[in-house]
Structures are given as structure tokens and as C-alpha cells.
């Protein structure tokens, strides 16, 4: 069928071209297969770390919420609004970078501190220990949350790339390579058929040439034989004429 192979004229040049394409497809399939395996390995690592981080995130948020309740109880009131109103810029910031995995760029988020702690003396009058514990708990939670966001973004990006790579691997393995192989078999069979036709044609030409040569040789032999007969017929006539002349003299 036309869909099973490439529509191409069978020739030696086409055979060489299809062989080169087939070798390139096999090599590309091997490279993409290795890439897919590397990406899947990294995806499993990220997934394991993501599950671990989410489990740890629940514990940290629980500890942070309990620390907040302790700080409120120790300070004797709600200090959320006073802290929020005094915030001018973030001290804990996020920067992103790219991690290259088998040609795929994955986002990685990192937290860093910029500036000084404006609330270092908060809770100096009452509940200072609980306030320090509260800040440490929420800082750990935020850092883990940033790491978790980077893992989640990397997981989504990697999952898309793995699916796309697997589709390409399957397409090359089940569509492109078999099509090239069928095309190559078609070209080889057609070239073999052309060689058989050429061999048969040469045999027929040689047979015709042999017939013509035999006819020429037969005609030459017949002509030669006819010439010898004529010579043999002329020789006795000459002898008889000489005998008559001798008799007359």
C-alpha cells in the first residue's frame, strides 16, 4: 500500500539515500531512548522528593501554627496586624535558576535573605522565646514551601517532556523505522527484478546474435561450397578443349 512505504523511484541512489535515513532514524531512536530513560529516572527522583517534602510540609505547618498560638498566649494579645502594617519589603526572597537534565531545562527556586531583621526585638517585653521559635518555624516552612514550588514546577515540566519524548520514541520505533525498512525492501526487490529483466534481455540478444551469426556462417559455407563446385566444373572443360587441339594437330 502507498501508506506502508515512501513513494520513491527505485534506483541505486534512492537505495543509498533510504539506507542513510534508516541509519539516522535508528541512531536518533537510540539517543531519544536514552534521553527518555534519563528523564524518567530524574522524574522518579523528583517525585520521591516531592512526596517527602509534602509530608514534611504538613508537619512544619502544624508546628508553625502551634508556635503562633504559643506566641499569642505568651505575648498576651494578637500582634498580626501590627506586624503586617510595619512590613515595607520582604527580607526572605526567591531567586530562580535553570537545571539542565538531558537537554531539558528545569526551574529551581532558592530562598535567600536580603536585609536585616526588623523584628529582632519583637517580644522583648513578653514572650521573646516563643517569638523566636515562631519566626524560626515559619522561616523553615517558607523555605520548604519555596523548595516545594520548585519541585512541583520541575515535575510538571519534566512530565510534559517525558510524555513528548516517549511519543517521539514510539513514532520512530513503530512508524518511521518500519516505513524506511519497507521502502528499502521495495527498492531492493525492484532492483533485483530489473537485474533479472536485464539478464533475460541480454540472453535474448545473445541468442538472436547467435542465430544471425549462424545464418551468416551457413550462407558463407554454402557460398564457398557453391564456388568450389563451379571450379570443379570448369576444370574438366579446360582439359577437354586441350585434348581436341592435340588431336587436330
C-alpha positions in Angstrom: 0.0 0.0 0.0 1.1 3.6 -0.6 1.0 4.4 3.2 3.3 1.5 4.1 6.3 2.9 2.2 7.7 6.1 0.8 6.7 6.9 -2.7 10.2 7.0 -4.4 11.6 5.8 -7.7 13.7 2.6 -7.1 17.3 3.3 -8.0 20.8 2.8 -6.5 20.8 6.5 -5.4 17.4 6.1 -3.7 18.6 2.9 -2.0 21.7 4.7 -0.6 19.5 7.6 0.5 17.0 5.4 2.3 19.8 3.5 3.9 21.3 6.7 5.3 17.8 7.8 6.5 17.3 4.4 8.2 20.7 4.6 9.9 19.9 8.1 11.1 16.4 7.0 12.4 18.0 4.1 14.3 20.6 6.4 15.9 18.0 9.0 16.7 15.8 6.3 18.3 18.7 5.1 20.4 19.5 8.7 21.6 15.9 9.5 22.4 15.5 6.2 24.2 18.5 7.1 26.4 17.1 10.6 27.0 13.7 9.2 27.9 15.3 6.8 30.4 17.4 9.6 32.0 14.3 11.9 32.2 12.2 9.2 33.8 14.9 8.5 36.3 15.1 12.2 37.2 11.3 12.3 37.3 11.1 9.4 39.8 13.7 11.2 42.0 11.8 14.4 41.9 8.5 12.6 42.7 10.0 10.8 45.7 11.5 14.1 47.0 8.1 15.8 46.3 6.2 13.3 48.4 8.7 13.6 51.2 8.6 17.4 51.1 4.8 17.5 51.1 4.8 15.1 54.1 7.3 17.3 55.9 5.4 20.4 54.9 2.4 19.2 56.8 4.4 18.7 60.0 6.2 22.1 59.7 2.9 24.0 59.1 1.4 22.2 62.2 4.4 23.2 64.3 4.3 26.8 62.9 0.6 27.1 63.8 1.2 25.7 67.3 4.1 28.2 67.7 1.9 31.0 66.7 -0.7 30.1 69.3 2.1 29.9 71.9 3.4 33.3 70.9 0.0 34.9 71.1 -0.6 33.3 74.5 2.8 34.4 75.8 2.6 38.0 74.4 -0.9 38.4 75.8 -2.5 39.6 72.6 -2.8 39.4 68.8 0.3 41.0 67.1 -0.6 40.0 63.5 -1.9 43.4 62.4 0.9 45.4 63.9 3.5 43.2 62.2 1.7 43.3 58.8 1.3 47.1 58.9 5.0 47.6 59.6 6.2 45.5 56.6 7.8 47.6 53.9 9.7 45.0 51.9 10.4 41.2 52.0 13.5 40.1 53.8 13.2 36.4 52.6 13.3 36.5 48.8 13.3 33.9 46.0 15.7 33.5 43.1 15.3 31.0 40.3 17.9 29.2 38.1 17.7 26.5 35.5 18.9 22.9 35.9 19.8 21.1 32.6 18.7 17.5 32.5 19.4 15.7 29.2 18.8 18.9 27.3 15.7 19.8 29.3 15.8 23.0 31.4 14.1 22.6 34.8 13.3 25.6 37.1 14.9 25.5 40.5 13.8 28.0 43.2 16.1 29.1 46.0 15.4 31.3 49.1 17.8 33.9 50.4 17.8 36.7 53.0 18.1 40.3 51.9 18.4 43.0 54.6 18.3 42.9 58.4 15.6 41.5 60.7 13.4 44.5 61.6 11.6 42.4 64.2 14.6 41.2 66.1 13.4 43.0 69.3 9.8 41.9 68.9 8.7 40.2 72.1 11.4 41.7 74.2 8.9 42.6 76.9 7.0 39.3 76.9 7.2 36.1 75.0 10.6 36.6 73.4 11.5 32.9 73.3 8.1 32.0 71.8 8.5 34.8 69.2 12.0 33.5 68.2 10.6 30.0 67.9 7.7 31.3 65.8 10.0 33.1 63.4 12.2 30.0 63.0 9.2 27.8 62.4 7.7 30.0 59.8 11.1 30.5 58.1 11.6 26.8 57.8 8.0 26.5 56.4 8.6 29.2 53.8 11.9 27.8 52.7 10.4 24.3 52.3 7.4 25.9 50.5 9.8 27.6 48.0 11.6 24.3 47.5 8.3 22.5 47.1 7.2 25.0 44.4 10.5 24.4 42.5 10.0 20.6 42.7 6.4 20.9 41.6 7.3 23.1 38.6 10.2 20.8 37.7 7.9 17.8 38.0 5.2 19.3 35.7 7.8 20.4 33.1 9.6 17.0 33.2 6.3 15.1 33.0 5.4 17.0 29.8 8.9 16.4 28.3 8.9 12.7 29.2 5.5 12.2 27.5 6.6 14.1 24.4 9.9 12.1 24.2 8.1 8.8 24.6 5.7 9.8 21.8 8.7 10.5 19.6 10.4 7.3 20.5 7.2 5.3 19.8 6.7 7.2 16.5 10.3 6.4 15.3 10.1 2.8 16.5 6.7 1.9 15.2 6.2 4.2 12.2 9.3 5.8 10.8 11.8 2.9 11.0 9.3 0.2 9.6 8.4 2.6 6.8 12.0 3.0 5.9 12.6 -0.7 6.1 9.6 -1.5 3.8 10.8 1.2 1.4 14.3 -0.3 1.3 12.9 -3.8 0.8 10.7 -2.5 -2.1 13.7 -0.8 -3.7 15.9 -3.9 -3.4 13.1 -6.1 -4.9 12.6 -3.7 -7.8 16.3 -3.5 -8.5 16.6 -7.3 -8.4 13.7 -7.5 -10.8 15.4 -5.0 -13.1 18.6 -7.1 -12.9 16.6 -10.2 -13.9 15.0 -8.4 -16.7 18.3 -7.1 -17.9 19.9 -10.6 -17.7 17.0 -12.1 -19.6 17.2 -9.3 -22.2 20.9 -9.9 -22.7 20.3 -13.7 -23.1 17.7 -13.0 -25.8 20.0 -10.6 -27.5 22.9 -13.1 -27.4 20.5 -15.8 -28.8 19.5 -13.5 -31.6 23.1 -12.6 -32.4 23.9 -16.3 -32.4 21.1 -17.1 -34.8 22.3 -14.2 -37.1 25.9 -15.4 -36.9 24.9 -19.0 -37.6 22.9 -17.8 -40.7 25.9 -15.8 -41.9 28.2 -18.7 -41.4 25.8 -21.1 -43.1 25.4 -18.7 -46.0 29.2 -18.3 -46.3 29.7 -22.0 -46.2 27.0 -22.5 -48.9 28.6 -19.8 -51.0 32.0 -21.3 -50.5 30.7 -24.8 -51.4 29.0 -23.4 -54.5 32.2 -21.7 -55.6 34.1 -25.0 -55.2 31.6 -26.8 -57.3 31.9 -24.2 -60.1 35.7 -24.5 -60.1 35.4 -28.3 -60.3 33.0 -28.0 -63.2 35.3 -25.6 -65.1 38.5 -27.7 -64.7 37.3 -30.7 -66.8 36.1 -28.4 -69.6 39.5 -26.9 -69.9 41.1 -30.4 -70.1 38.7 -31.5 -72.9 39.5 -28.4 -75.0 43.2 -29.1 -74.9 42.7 -32.7 -75.9 40.8 -31.5 -79.0 43.6 -29.2 -80.0 46.2 -32.0 -79.8 44.1 -34.2 -82.0 43.8 -31.6 -84.7 47.5 -31.1 -84.8 
